[in-house]
Structures are given as C-alpha cells and as structure tokens.
Amino acid sequence: NYTPELYAWLCSHWEDQPDEAAELQAFLDTCFGLTEGEFYPASAKEYARERGLRIGPYSRKVPTGVPSEFREKLSEMQSREGAWRERILI
C-alpha cells in the first residue's frame, strides 16, 4: 500500500538486476517492513495522501488518523523512497 511501484520494479527485475533487487528488497524490509504496520491502515492512507492521492487520512480502525510525530517517520520514508525511485528510474 505504501510504494507499489518499488515492489513492481522488484518483481520485474529480480532476475536481470539481482544485486540491485537484493538491495531494494533489504531497503523495503527495513524501511517499510518495520514501519508500515504502525497505525495501519490510517498510516498507509496518510502516506498515499502525501504522495498526492486525494484521500482522507482516517480509517475505521484508527479513526483519529496518525499522530503528528509519526508523520515525521512517513516523511523520512518518502524521502528514502524518492531516492530509490531516482536510482532505478521510475
């Protein structure tokens, strides 16, 4: 839910770019894997909203949205995701 484009790239290029794919997998496991479950699904909605999707940050599971201090984590994740997007040209 956070960064489907990176997962799509990984699925498409794991054979032809194995070193890059392994590094991306490690990034996804550490950066996103450890964080994406916090405040989910409201956190995923907030992340998508920050990427430009017109969606509210609230969900029935986390009706108050994500705390402001967690938004800083999401911002850092977006920055790191952007670096990967540039690196693999997506």
Backbone as JSON, one array per atom type, in Angstrom:
{
  "sequence": "NYTPELYAWLCSHWEDQPDEAAELQAFLDTCFGLTEGEFYPASAKEYARERGLRIGPYSRKVPTGVPSEFREKLSEMQSREGAWRERILI",
  "N": [[0.81, -1.2, 0.0], [2.05, 1.17, 0.45], [4.23, 1.77, -1.35], [3.8, 0.77, -4.18], [5.03, 0.82, -6.69], [7.77, 0.38, -6.33], [7.77, -2.25, -5.44], [6.68, -3.46, -7.7], [8.73, -2.98, -9.56], [10.73, -4.5, -8.38], [9.68, -7.1, -8.64], [9.73, -7.31, -11.38], [12.42, -7.1, -12.08], [14.14, -8.77, -10.64], [15.58, -10.87, -11.67], [17.14, -9.9, -13.85], [18.59, -7.82, -12.72], [19.97, -8.63, -10.25], [21.61, -7.84, -8.01], [20.92, -5.16, -7.49], [18.21, -5.58, -7.03], [18.28, -7.18, -4.71], [19.33, -5.36, -2.9], [17.32, -3.42, -2.92], [15.21, -4.98, -1.93], [16.12, -5.43, 0.68], [16.06, -2.8, 1.61], [13.28, -2.29, 1.46], [12.35, -4.16, 3.31], [13.49, -3.23, 5.69], [13.06, -0.37, 5.92], [10.31, 0.03, 5.19], [9.05, -2.35, 5.99], [9.33, -2.51, 8.77], [7.91, -0.36, 9.65], [5.48, 0.05, 8.32], [3.27, -1.26, 9.45], [2.52, 0.16, 11.66], [-0.07, 2.0, 13.01], [-1.67, 1.25, 10.92], [-4.59, 0.92, 8.96], [-4.57, 3.66, 8.59], [-2.1, 4.96, 8.45], [-1.08, 4.17, 5.96], [-2.91, 5.4, 4.29], [-2.4, 8.06, 4.88], [0.2, 8.23, 3.92], [-0.22, 7.79, 1.19], [-1.79, 10.01, 0.67], [0.04, 12.05, 1.08], [1.61, 11.58, -1.1], [0.1, 12.59, -3.07], [-2.4, 11.52, -3.67], [-5.83, 11.99, -3.54], [-7.18, 11.54, -0.73], [-8.66, 10.88, 2.43], [-7.09, 10.85, 5.69], [-8.1, 9.19, 7.63], [-9.4, 6.18, 9.17], [-11.59, 3.4, 9.86], [-10.39, 1.7, 11.64], [-8.31, 3.14, 12.83], [-9.5, 5.72, 13.88], [-8.75, 8.34, 14.51], [-6.71, 9.1, 12.89], [-3.19, 9.42, 12.07], [-0.66, 10.03, 14.53], [1.04, 13.19, 14.93], [3.81, 13.0, 15.36], [4.39, 10.6, 14.15], [4.02, 11.21, 11.52], [6.36, 12.44, 10.81], [8.05, 10.26, 10.56], [6.87, 9.07, 8.34], [7.4, 11.03, 6.44], [10.2, 10.86, 6.26], [10.38, 8.28, 5.24], [9.23, 8.7, 2.74], [11.13, 10.36, 1.58], [13.35, 8.64, 1.43], [12.25, 6.69, -0.22], [11.93, 8.22, -2.53], [14.59, 8.61, -3.27], [15.25, 6.02, -4.02], [13.5, 5.73, -6.19], [14.59, 7.53, -8.02], [17.06, 6.32, -8.37], [16.47, 3.84, -9.61], [15.13, 4.69, -11.74], [12.25, 5.18, -11.91]],
  "CA": [[0.0, 0.0, 0.0], [2.89, 2.36, 0.56], [5.02, 2.06, -2.54], [3.63, -0.37, -5.09], [5.93, 0.9, -7.83], [9.04, -0.27, -5.99], [7.53, -3.7, -5.43], [6.51, -3.88, -9.1], [10.07, -3.0, -10.15], [11.43, -5.65, -7.8], [9.15, -8.31, -9.26], [10.1, -7.33, -12.81], [13.86, -7.02, -12.33], [14.95, -9.55, -9.71], [16.48, -11.75, -12.41], [18.1, -9.19, -14.7], [19.39, -6.93, -11.89], [19.86, -9.28, -8.93], [22.26, -7.1, -6.93], [20.06, -4.01, -7.21], [16.97, -6.11, -6.47], [18.56, -7.6, -3.34], [19.47, -4.16, -2.09], [15.97, -2.84, -2.8], [14.45, -5.84, -1.01], [16.59, -5.13, 2.04], [15.51, -1.48, 1.95], [11.84, -2.42, 1.7], [12.17, -4.91, 4.55], [13.86, -2.44, 6.87], [12.4, 0.93, 5.98], [8.86, -0.1, 5.15], [8.59, -3.52, 6.71], [9.3, -2.27, 10.21], [7.1, 0.81, 9.96], [4.18, 0.14, 7.66], [2.19, -1.79, 10.26], [2.13, 1.1, 12.71], [-1.26, 2.82, 12.74], [-2.25, 0.81, 9.66], [-4.39, 1.42, 7.6], [-4.54, 5.12, 8.51], [-0.76, 5.4, 8.05], [-0.95, 3.98, 4.51], [-3.72, 6.44, 3.67], [-1.66, 9.31, 5.04], [1.33, 8.15, 3.0], [-0.77, 7.99, -0.16], [-2.23, 11.41, 0.59], [1.26, 12.86, 0.93], [2.11, 11.35, -2.46], [-0.77, 13.3, -4.0], [-3.71, 10.9, -3.83], [-6.84, 12.73, -2.79], [-7.81, 10.58, 0.19], [-8.58, 11.3, 3.82], [-6.15, 10.05, 6.46], [-8.75, 8.45, 8.7], [-9.94, 4.86, 8.88], [-12.4, 2.91, 10.97], [-9.51, 1.04, 12.59], [-7.6, 4.2, 13.54], [-10.37, 6.84, 13.49], [-8.18, 9.66, 14.77], [-5.59, 9.34, 11.99], [-1.88, 9.11, 12.64], [-0.12, 11.12, 15.35], [1.94, 14.1, 14.21], [5.2, 12.52, 15.43], [4.54, 9.51, 13.18], [4.09, 11.83, 10.2], [7.79, 12.68, 10.55], [8.56, 8.98, 10.07], [6.35, 8.92, 6.98], [8.15, 11.96, 5.6], [11.52, 10.25, 6.05], [10.18, 7.14, 4.34], [9.01, 9.23, 1.39], [12.42, 10.84, 1.1], [14.16, 7.47, 1.08], [11.61, 6.09, -1.39], [12.27, 9.08, -3.67], [15.97, 8.3, -3.67], [15.21, 4.76, -4.77], [12.83, 5.97, -7.48], [15.59, 8.13, -8.9], [18.11, 5.34, -8.61], [16.04, 2.8, -10.56], [14.47, 5.42, -12.84], [10.79, 5.06, -12.01]],
  "C": [[0.85, 1.26, 0.0], [3.57, 2.71, -0.76], [4.95, 0.91, -3.55], [4.58, -0.36, -6.27], [7.28, 0.23, -7.54], [8.89, -1.79, -5.96], [7.35, -4.23, -6.85], [7.87, -3.96, -9.79], [10.82, -4.24, -9.67], [10.97, -6.95, -8.45], [9.57, -8.44, -10.72], [11.59, -7.48, -13.05], [14.73, -7.87, -11.42], [15.91, -10.48, -10.44], [17.54, -10.99, -13.2], [18.97, -8.19, -13.94], [19.4, -7.45, -10.45], [20.49, -8.51, -7.77], [21.4, -5.91, -6.5], [18.76, -4.47, -6.54], [17.17, -6.55, -5.02], [18.68, -6.4, -2.42], [18.12, -3.47, -1.88], [15.13, -3.66, -1.84], [14.84, -5.57, 0.43], [16.05, -3.78, 2.5], [14.03, -1.59, 2.3], [11.56, -3.15, 3.01], [12.47, -4.06, 5.78], [13.09, -1.14, 6.97], [10.89, 0.79, 6.08], [8.36, -1.25, 6.01], [8.45, -3.3, 8.21], [8.31, -1.17, 10.6], [5.67, 0.73, 9.44], [3.02, -0.4, 8.48], [1.71, -0.84, 11.35], [0.97, 1.97, 12.23], [-1.94, 2.46, 11.42], [-3.74, 0.56, 9.86], [-4.33, 2.94, 7.48], [-3.17, 5.63, 8.04], [-0.56, 5.25, 6.54], [-1.75, 5.03, 3.76], [-3.0, 7.79, 3.74], [-0.48, 9.36, 4.07], [0.88, 8.41, 1.57], [-1.21, 9.43, -0.36], [-1.03, 12.33, 0.38], [1.88, 12.7, -0.45], [1.19, 11.97, -3.51], [-2.13, 12.68, -4.24], [-4.71, 11.65, -2.96], [-7.66, 11.75, -1.95], [-7.65, 11.12, 1.6], [-7.68, 10.37, 4.61], [-6.8, 9.13, 7.49], [-9.26, 7.1, 8.23], [-10.77, 4.41, 10.06], [-11.54, 2.25, 12.04], [-8.75, 2.05, 13.45], [-8.35, 5.5, 13.23], [-9.78, 8.22, 13.71], [-7.04, 10.0, 13.81], [-4.27, 9.01, 12.68], [-1.38, 10.3, 13.46], [0.9, 11.95, 14.57], [3.38, 13.61, 14.26], [5.44, 11.36, 14.46], [4.61, 10.07, 11.76], [5.54, 12.15, 9.82], [8.44, 11.41, 10.01], [8.13, 8.76, 8.62], [7.1, 9.83, 6.01], [9.54, 11.42, 5.28], [11.42, 9.07, 5.09], [9.99, 7.63, 2.91], [10.31, 9.75, 0.78], [13.3, 9.68, 0.64], [13.58, 6.75, -0.13], [11.95, 6.89, -2.64], [13.67, 8.83, -4.18], [16.02, 7.01, -4.46], [14.55, 4.94, -6.13], [13.81, 6.58, -8.48], [16.65, 7.12, -9.3], [17.72, 4.31, -9.68], [15.18, 3.38, -11.69], [12.98, 5.1, -13.01], [10.15, 6.3, -11.44]]
}
